[in-house]
Amino acid sequence: MVDTPGVIWILLVVLTVVGGVAAVGIAAGDKRKQLAAPQQKALGAGGGDNAIERTVRDVRVGDVLTIDGRDFLCEGQIDYDEDGHRWRGARCVDGSDVRWLIVGIERTGTTALRLMTQDESQPLTGYPPEAIVIGDVRYMLDKRGTATCELRGDVGPLGDLKKDRPEAHVERCRWWLYSAPGEDTLVVEQWGADYRLLRGKKIVEGTIDLIPGS
């Protein structure tokens, strides 16, 4: 014969134990959610950008760049995209001194930045040659391609491309990257029927300080 009261008593004990374990598990899960909520809220409030400190490689319109002890305001930027490879050109201004900081144009093999100025002493009216000589520096064609570009802010002479168009509108740009001995560098771009030539030096990232804009 089965002791019915004894069996019922054992079942009650088992159910009590199982229920207690389940309650502990639910409480632990709720505790983890409460601990995670402030962190998720903090990340959300910062929009992701303030959670990670930006470097000069993510320069944006409104940032200040300290170059050779002088402060340049980033007034415009061009975001290039060529089949998933992205790089940026930032137009940095200090009075009448205008520089272009080119970041990430090379896919691999270098971490150098390029600090350049627009050179109008070498007019180009046709397809760029394999070699360009300026002064005593001979630049040889290294890479070329075509990119889709978003224009933001004041991009100087390229501003005509933005006339009566919304911010971050898209244009197409053909580009040629030239190399020379040492740190000399040159970039030619074609926008529609117009060419522009940027000439300057490769620099290391630590030589420029970034103060993020508000």
Backbone torsions as a table, in degrees:
resi	resn	phi	psi	omega
1	MET	NA	141.3	179.1
2	VAL	-92.0	130.2	177.6
3	ASP	-73.4	92.9	-174.0
4	THR	-58.2	-47.4	178.5
5	PRO	-59.9	-37.8	179.5
6	GLY	-65.6	-41.5	179.0
7	VAL	-63.2	-44.9	179.2
8	ILE	-59.7	-41.1	179.9
9	TRP	-62.4	-43.0	179.1
10	ILE	-63.9	-42.5	178.6
11	LEU	-61.9	-40.0	178.3
12	LEU	-63.1	-40.9	178.8
13	VAL	-63.5	-44.3	-179.4
14	VAL	-61.9	-45.5	-179.8
15	LEU	-62.8	-37.1	179.0
16	THR	-64.3	-43.5	-179.0
17	VAL	-64.8	-45.8	-179.8
18	VAL	-61.8	-43.6	179.4
19	GLY	-63.1	-38.1	178.6
20	GLY	-64.9	-42.0	178.7
21	VAL	-62.6	-43.7	179.9
22	ALA	-62.9	-40.9	-179.5
23	ALA	-63.8	-41.6	178.3
24	VAL	-62.0	-41.5	179.4
25	GLY	-63.1	-43.7	179.2
26	ILE	-63.8	-41.8	180.0
27	ALA	-63.6	-40.4	179.4
28	ALA	-64.7	-40.5	178.2
29	GLY	-62.9	-42.2	178.2
30	ASP	-63.4	-37.6	179.8
31	LYS	-64.2	-41.4	178.7
32	ARG	-63.6	-39.1	179.2
33	LYS	-64.6	-40.5	179.6
34	GLN	-65.2	-37.7	179.2
35	LEU	-70.2	-34.7	-177.4
36	ALA	-78.6	-26.8	-174.2
37	ALA	-58.4	-46.7	179.9
38	PRO	-60.9	-37.4	179.7
39	GLN	-65.7	-44.1	179.1
40	GLN	-63.9	-38.7	179.1
41	LYS	-64.8	-40.3	-180.0
42	ALA	-63.8	-41.9	178.7
43	LEU	-65.8	-40.4	-179.8
44	GLY	-66.5	-38.9	-178.7
45	ALA	-65.5	-31.3	-179.6
46	GLY	-85.3	-3.1	179.7
47	GLY	66.1	11.4	-179.0
48	GLY	86.1	-33.6	-175.6
49	ASP	-72.5	-38.9	-176.9
50	ASN	-80.8	-14.5	-180.0
51	ALA	-73.6	-27.7	179.9
52	ILE	-122.1	126.5	-178.1
53	GLU	-66.7	128.1	179.8
54	ARG	-78.4	151.8	175.7
55	THR	-115.3	178.6	-179.3
56	VAL	-61.3	-20.4	178.7
57	ARG	-71.9	-12.4	176.7
58	ASP	-120.3	38.1	-180.0
59	VAL	-60.8	143.3	-177.4
60	ARG	-137.2	165.2	176.9
61	VAL	-57.7	131.8	-179.4
62	GLY	99.7	-14.8	176.6
63	ASP	-74.8	156.8	174.2
64	VAL	-112.3	130.0	177.9
65	LEU	-112.6	129.0	176.2
66	THR	-94.4	112.5	-176.6
67	ILE	-122.6	119.4	-179.2
68	ASP	52.5	40.8	176.7
69	GLY	79.4	3.8	179.2
70	ARG	-116.5	148.1	-178.1
71	ASP	-96.9	124.7	177.6
72	PHE	-113.3	134.7	176.8
73	LEU	-93.5	128.9	175.4
74	CYS	-77.2	106.4	-176.9
75	GLU	-95.7	-19.7	-179.2
76	GLY	-155.3	160.5	178.1
77	GLN	-147.6	151.3	174.6
78	ILE	-123.7	123.7	177.3
79	ASP	-102.6	117.0	-177.5
80	TYR	-97.8	144.1	176.5
81	ASP	-142.7	118.1	178.2
82	GLU	-125.8	98.9	179.1
83	ASP	53.8	42.1	177.5
84	GLY	92.9	-16.9	174.5
85	HIS	-84.4	122.9	-174.3
86	ARG	-118.4	141.5	171.9
87	TRP	-146.3	175.2	-172.5
88	ARG	-138.3	143.6	170.6
89	GLY	-118.5	125.8	-178.3
90	ALA	-114.2	126.7	177.9
91	ARG	-89.6	111.3	-173.6
92	CYS	-111.8	130.0	-169.6
93	VAL	-127.1	133.9	169.4
94	ASP	-133.7	94.0	-175.7
95	GLY	65.7	-120.9	178.9
96	SER	-91.3	-2.2	-179.3
97	ASP	-90.2	115.5	-177.7
98	VAL	-118.9	125.0	177.5
99	ARG	-120.5	152.9	172.4
100	TRP	-115.1	121.7	175.8
101	LEU	-97.9	115.4	-179.7
102	ILE	-102.1	122.6	-173.5
103	VAL	-122.6	116.0	169.1
104	GLY	86.6	22.8	-177.5
105	ILE	-67.3	-30.8	178.7
106	GLU	-88.6	134.8	-177.5
107	ARG	-65.5	-46.5	-176.3
108	THR	-144.3	169.9	168.7
109	GLY	91.8	-9.0	180.0
110	THR	-155.5	150.1	174.1
111	THR	-113.5	13.0	-175.8
112	ALA	-71.6	145.7	168.6
113	LEU	-96.8	165.0	177.5
114	ARG	-125.7	121.1	177.4
115	LEU	-106.9	116.5	-165.7
116	MET	-136.1	161.3	172.2
117	THR	-126.1	154.5	178.4
118	GLN	-77.4	125.0	-177.2
119	ASP	-104.1	111.2	-179.2
120	GLU	-100.1	8.1	179.6
121	SER	-81.8	-10.2	-178.7
122	GLN	-120.2	79.6	-177.8
123	PRO	-65.6	135.5	176.7
124	LEU	-117.3	127.8	179.9
125	THR	-121.6	-1.7	-179.3
126	GLY	-145.7	-171.7	-176.5
127	TYR	-57.6	128.7	-177.4
128	PRO	-60.1	141.7	-179.3
129	PRO	-78.2	172.7	178.6
130	GLU	-69.7	-27.5	-179.8
131	ALA	-134.7	139.7	176.2
132	ILE	-127.1	126.9	179.9
133	VAL	-109.9	123.3	176.5
134	ILE	-127.9	115.5	-174.7
135	GLY	63.8	-125.9	179.5
136	ASP	-104.0	15.8	-179.5
137	VAL	-110.2	130.0	178.8
138	ARG	-108.2	118.2	-179.3
139	TYR	-100.3	130.5	179.5
140	MET	-110.6	139.8	-179.8
141	LEU	-62.0	130.0	-178.4
142	ASP	-111.3	-51.7	-178.9
143	LYS	-144.0	160.5	175.8
144	ARG	-155.4	162.1	-179.8
145	GLY	179.5	-167.8	179.5
146	THR	-135.6	131.6	-175.6
147	ALA	-126.8	153.8	169.3
148	THR	-92.9	133.1	-169.9
149	CYS	-127.8	140.0	171.3
150	GLU	-106.6	128.8	-178.7
151	LEU	-104.9	127.9	-178.7
152	ARG	-131.2	142.5	175.7
153	GLY	70.8	-154.5	-178.7
154	ASP	-90.8	108.4	-178.7
155	VAL	-103.9	23.5	174.1
156	GLY	68.2	-136.3	-178.6
157	PRO	-57.1	-22.3	177.4
158	LEU	-76.7	-1.5	-178.7
159	GLY	-60.6	-24.9	177.7
160	ASP	-60.8	-27.5	178.3
161	LEU	-69.8	-20.9	-177.6
162	LYS	-95.3	-7.2	-173.5
163	LYS	-56.4	127.2	177.9
164	ASP	59.5	24.5	177.8
165	ARG	-123.1	153.7	-177.1
166	PRO	-69.8	160.1	176.7
167	GLU	-60.2	141.8	178.7
168	ALA	67.8	26.2	175.1
169	HIS	-70.5	162.0	-169.4
170	VAL	-104.7	137.4	173.5
171	GLU	-130.3	165.1	174.7
172	ARG	-106.6	141.6	-177.2
173	CYS	-139.4	129.7	169.3
174	ARG	-92.5	142.6	-175.6
175	TRP	-139.0	151.8	177.8
176	TRP	-134.6	127.6	178.9
177	LEU	-108.0	125.4	-179.7
178	TYR	-112.8	148.5	177.5
179	SER	-121.9	158.0	179.5
180	ALA	-147.4	163.0	177.8
181	PRO	-57.7	145.2	-179.9
182	GLY	78.9	-143.0	-175.0
183	GLU	-101.7	2.3	-179.1
184	ASP	-67.6	139.5	-178.4
185	THR	-146.4	154.9	-176.4
186	LEU	-148.7	139.5	177.2
187	VAL	-130.2	132.4	173.8
188	VAL	-112.8	134.4	177.2
189	GLU	-126.1	145.3	175.4
190	GLN	-117.3	119.9	177.4
191	TRP	-116.3	105.4	-174.3
192	GLY	64.7	-123.1	178.3
193	ALA	-95.0	-2.3	-174.9
194	ASP	-101.8	144.2	176.1
195	TYR	-113.0	149.8	169.2
196	ARG	-135.2	148.2	-176.2
197	LEU	-121.0	123.6	177.2
198	LEU	-110.3	128.7	-176.4
199	ARG	-131.9	139.7	180.0
200	GLY	-178.1	-144.7	-174.7
201	LYS	-129.7	152.0	167.3
202	LYS	-78.2	139.8	178.7
203	ILE	-134.8	159.8	177.3
204	VAL	-90.0	153.8	-171.5
205	GLU	-61.2	-36.6	-175.0
206	GLY	-68.8	-7.7	-178.5
207	THR	-84.2	-6.6	179.9
208	ILE	-123.6	131.4	176.2
209	ASP	-103.6	143.0	-179.9
210	LEU	-114.7	130.7	171.7
211	ILE	-112.5	107.8	-176.5
212	PRO	-59.6	140.6	175.8
213	GLY	-72.8	165.6	-178.2
214	SER	-75.3	NA	NA
